[in-house]
Structure formats: structure tokens, C-alpha cells
């Protein structure tokens, strides 16, 4: 099975260079595809002297968010796409295991990796249960290319955040699984460039509202939206960003004004209701995050 690596970037030249230098040496990777979302920091200079057919660089004129992954994926003829961020990477020794998992399970759609912070060694998915899951971290996962194509990739309208949940529930709905394997690791270097709490809160509230109103029966909407609002209000207080919370509510109303309710299979809804951390009760979530020491960690909000 052929494996390609795909990541997108926006004004993170050093991180892109790190990925290209490190993973460009991996013989088990067919191609590394980097899509630049209109960076102005000279990211394209990295590729000016690279003639390797293994490296494909796509320069966009503006930042289009997660839609850039869809553009990059169209350049791949691989069987498996390993999806990363520009500040995350894998070691080559996981690739045979990734191939093995997809070869043995023909209904495996997405393989979620264990995410380890490179600087501290913290495993931010340490309390995930191995097996069926409702999502994955976008900085480390492998996707069967045919499933990605069937789903037409990420939902471009989301722009940023919640895209992993949204793609995962559609994956389950067409008969494929999303599986977490703690033994397969992606390392997240967590660049602080272009990461803002304000943007995180606004887009998360907006996109979570879309996710709930689209894929769940209307009888669940009030409860799920209330849980989401309480969780994000608590986070906004802790991050001193209540204004972002209020703006997120306005954006959510505007964004979902003409939403079409298209619920997934009822069994899948139940699976998400009982297992998705988006729908975890606020007190339970608070206790969990205090226990695992991530209560103030902005990189591990879910």
C-alpha cells in the first residue's frame, strides 16, 4: 500500500522546513505534500532548490483554512494519507504498522494516532480508550484515501476546528470505522504562531453548533447545545475571553441560520452521545481535566 503525507501551513517557515528535512528522508513515504495557505514569511523559499519528486509544494494566494487539505489530497494517488499539522511529525517506524492496520481491516476508515508533545513528552491522548472513537487529532491520523475521496475530505465551510469530528461522523455513517491506536505516535511540536484563544473559542462554538444541528435529531439539539455553551463559557472565563464567547454565539446563529438537518443513523448518534467529549457534562469534564492536569492547557481543550 502506498503512503503519502499531507500537511498545510500558514506562516510557519521553520516548522515546514523541519518536516521536509526530517520526513523527506523516509523511504517508506511515497510523497510529502505541503499546501501553503498564502504565507508571507518566505515559506516557499524552502522549496526553491528542492527538485525531489517526493516533495510536492502547492502555494495558495490566500488562507482558505482546512480546505487546503482537500486541494493537497487531490495530488495524491496513495492508498493511505497520513494527515499532519505543519508543527507535527511522525517517525518512519510507525508506517509499517499503519499499513498493516489498513490491510487487515478493510472497514478501517481513519486511524487516530496517539499525540505526544515533543517538548515535554506529555501524551495528550493518554486517557483515550483504544478502539472505536468519535474523532481524531488533526495533527496525527491516517485516512484511507478512497474514504477521504468518498467523503470529499474536510468540510471547507468550517474553515478551522471541529473538522475532525465532522469528518469522523460522516465516515461512520458510510460504514467505515474510526479507530484509536495508542501505540502509533505523532509528535506535536505545538508552535505558538497563529494560535489565538479568541479564534479557537469563536470557531469552536460556531462549528459545534453546525455539527449538532446537522447530524443529530432535533430532539437532542437543546440539550447538546446547552452542554456545549456551558463548557465554552467556562473555558472563556478561564482564558479571560468572554467577549469571544459572546461573539461565537453571534457567529453560530449567523452560520447555521439556514442549516439543513440531515441526521446520521440513530445508532451512530447514540455512539456519539455516549462517547464524544463534545457532549461531556461540564462537571465531569472539569473533574477529568483536574485529574489529568490539563485544566489550564489550551492545547488540550477537549
HELIX and SHEET records of a PDB file:
HELIX    1   1 UNK A   13  UNK A   23  1                                  11    
HELIX    2   2 UNK A   43  UNK A   47  5                                   5    
HELIX    3   3 UNK A   67  UNK A   73  1                                   7    
HELIX    4   4 UNK A   92  UNK A   94  5                                   3    
HELIX    5   5 UNK A   95  UNK A  104  1                                  10    
HELIX    6   6 UNK A  145  UNK A  151  1                                   7    
HELIX    7   7 UNK A  156  UNK A  158  5                                   3    
HELIX    8   8 UNK A  163  UNK A  173  1                                  11    
HELIX    9   9 UNK A  197  UNK A  215  1                                  19    
HELIX   10  10 UNK A  218  UNK A  238  1                                  21    
HELIX   11  11 UNK A  242  UNK A  255  1                                  14    
HELIX   12  12 UNK A  266  UNK A  275  1                                  10    
HELIX   13  13 UNK A  277  UNK A  279  5                                   3    
HELIX   14  14 UNK A  282  UNK A  292  1                                  11    
SHEET    1   A 8 UNK A  55  UNK A  59  0                                        
SHEET    2   A 8 UNK A  31  UNK A  36  1                                        
SHEET    3   A 8 UNK A   3  UNK A   9  1                                        
SHEET    4   A 8 UNK A  80  UNK A  83  1                                        
SHEET    5   A 8 UNK A 141  UNK A 144 -1                                        
SHEET    6   A 8 UNK A 108  UNK A 117 -1                                        
SHEET    7   A 8 UNK A 177  UNK A 188  1                                        
SHEET    8   A 8 UNK A  88  UNK A  90 -1                                        
SHEET    1   B 8 UNK A  55  UNK A  59  0                                        
SHEET    2   B 8 UNK A  31  UNK A  36  1                                        
SHEET    3   B 8 UNK A   3  UNK A   9  1                                        
SHEET    4   B 8 UNK A  80  UNK A  83  1                                        
SHEET    5   B 8 UNK A 141  UNK A 144 -1                                        
SHEET    6   B 8 UNK A 108  UNK A 117 -1                                        
SHEET    7   B 8 UNK A 177  UNK A 188  1                                        
SHEET    8   B 8 UNK A 131  UNK A 132 -1                                        
END                                                                             
